[in-house]
Amino acid sequence: MAKTPTWQRKEGQDPKGGLNAKGRASYNKATGGNLKPPAPNPKTKEDKGRRKSFCARSAGQARMFPDAAKDPNSRLNKARKAWNC
């Protein structure tokens, strides 16, 4: 039986929300992506844009999933907090 990728398992997920370094590496390898760590206090123009984009996308998710938006322990709210949204 094939194992699921690390980013889909608990060991690849950050308890504060989002993915940890191991999870990001697994996702990047599996999909050819280029995930970077959160940028809660961006210093570069690029990081400011990433943060603004993430906050906008996650606000849309909060509207689509109101139960997750109300739960302070949901992965959505934890990730938004990690990004200072």
C-alpha positions as CSV (number, residue, x, y, z in Angstrom):
1,M,0.0,0.0,0.0
2,A,1.4,3.4,-1.0
3,K,1.9,6.0,1.6
4,T,0.3,9.4,1.2
5,P,2.7,12.3,0.7
6,T,4.2,13.9,3.8
7,W,2.3,17.2,3.2
8,Q,-1.0,15.4,3.5
9,R,0.0,13.7,6.8
10,K,0.3,15.1,10.3
11,E,4.1,15.0,10.2
12,G,4.1,17.5,7.3
13,Q,1.7,20.0,8.9
14,D,2.6,22.7,11.3
15,P,0.5,22.7,14.5
16,K,0.2,26.5,14.2
17,G,-1.4,26.1,10.7
18,G,0.0,25.6,7.2
19,L,2.8,23.3,6.3
20,N,6.2,22.9,8.0
21,A,9.5,22.7,6.1
22,K,9.2,19.0,5.5
23,G,5.6,19.3,4.2
24,R,6.6,22.2,1.9
25,A,9.5,20.1,0.5
26,S,7.2,17.1,-0.1
27,Y,4.6,19.3,-1.8
28,N,7.2,21.0,-4.0
29,K,8.7,17.6,-5.0
30,A,5.3,16.0,-5.8
31,T,3.8,18.9,-7.8
32,G,6.8,20.8,-9.0
33,G,5.6,23.8,-7.0
34,N,7.6,26.4,-5.1
35,L,5.9,26.9,-1.8
36,K,7.7,29.3,0.6
37,P,7.3,29.7,4.4
38,P,4.7,32.3,5.6
39,A,5.6,36.0,5.4
40,P,3.8,37.5,8.4
41,N,6.2,40.5,8.6
42,P,7.3,40.9,5.0
43,K,10.5,42.8,4.2
44,T,10.6,42.7,0.5
45,K,8.0,43.8,-2.1
46,E,7.6,40.3,-3.3
47,D,6.8,39.0,0.2
48,K,4.3,41.8,0.7
49,G,2.5,40.7,-2.4
50,R,2.5,37.1,-1.3
51,R,1.0,38.1,2.1
52,K,-1.6,40.3,0.5
53,S,-2.6,37.5,-1.9
54,F,-2.7,34.8,0.8
55,C,-4.9,37.0,3.0
56,A,-7.3,37.7,0.2
57,R,-7.6,34.0,-0.8
58,S,-8.0,32.8,2.8
59,A,-10.7,35.4,3.4
60,G,-12.6,33.9,0.5
61,Q,-12.2,30.4,2.1
62,A,-13.5,31.8,5.4
63,R,-16.7,32.9,3.5
64,M,-17.0,29.5,1.8
65,F,-16.5,27.5,5.0
66,P,-18.2,29.5,7.8
67,D,-17.9,26.6,10.3
68,A,-14.1,26.6,9.9
69,A,-14.1,30.4,10.1
70,K,-15.9,30.3,13.5
71,D,-13.6,27.6,15.0
72,P,-10.4,29.1,16.5
73,N,-8.6,25.8,16.2
74,S,-9.3,25.3,12.5
75,R,-6.4,25.0,10.1
76,L,-7.7,28.0,8.2
77,N,-7.7,30.3,11.3
78,K,-4.3,29.1,12.4
79,A,-2.8,29.8,9.0
80,R,-4.4,33.2,8.8
81,K,-3.0,34.0,12.3
82,A,0.5,32.8,11.2
83,W,0.3,35.2,8.2
84,N,-1.1,38.1,10.4
85,C,-4.3,38.4,8.3
